[in-house]
Amino acid sequence: MPPSPSDPPPDVRQPPAPPVWATTLSAAPAPHDNAPAEPLLPSRLQPIVALIAAAGLAGMAIWFAAAGGLTGGLVAERDTPSHPSDSNPAGYRVDINTARRVELLQLPRIGPALADRIIERRTTVGPYAAIDDLLAVPGIGEITLAEIRPFLQPLPTATTPPAGPSTDDLRTGQ
């Protein structure tokens, strides 16, 4: 018998039937164990909390604008110190006649070798009479002296030698 026009052609296949487990799933999601039984915040308090949060954010925005946040006023920038004491804001000062190696290493542009030379000259020649005597130490020039000067204590005018150890070395621990 000839095929009828409503019959599909023999080479067209029907899609396979879905698996059994796919047909047994429900459309609604299953309840989870971690779902709260009730809202964390009662619905009558939610608008109040939202108002408090909005007021806090608005207050912070007003403070930010008033403090100069929009014009860069919250950050103070300084390219070069305007006063010599501005280069040492913490007030760290070292006495070059009593400073140990560890203390000298805290000074700008002073490394281990230069700290050792400062101590060596102090022990061989004697205590420094003036801060400018550091220029006699090899490796210290006008620029280095100008950078460490704010960190040096004024030297006493008396010629008495300072008390205490002066050649503390990290390697020997003396």
Residue pairs with C-beta under 8 A, 6 or more apart in sequence:
3 9
41 49
64 70
64 74
67 73
67 74
68 74
78 86
81 87
84 149
84 150
85 150
87 147
87 150
88 150
88 151
92 106
92 151
93 151
93 152
93 153
94 103
94 104
94 106
94 107
94 151
94 152
94 153
95 152
95 153
95 155
95 162
96 104
96 118
96 122
96 128
96 131
96 134
96 152
96 153
96 155
97 122
97 127
97 128
97 155
97 161
97 162
97 166
98 162
98 163
98 164
98 166
99 118
99 166
100 119
100 165
100 166
100 167
100 168
100 169
101 112
101 115
101 116
101 119
101 167
101 168
101 169
101 170
102 168
102 170
104 110
104 114
104 115
104 118
104 119
105 111
105 112
105 115
106 151
107 148
107 151
108 147
108 148
108 151
109 144
109 147
109 148
110 118
110 144
110 148
113 139
114 137
114 139
114 140
116 169
117 137
117 138
117 139
118 134
118 137
118 140
119 166
119 167
119 169
121 136
121 137
122 128
122 166
123 166
123 167
125 136
126 161
127 161
127 162
128 134
128 155
129 155
129 159
130 155
131 145
131 149
131 152
131 154
131 155
132 145
134 140
134 145
134 148
135 141
135 142
135 145
165 174
167 174
168 174
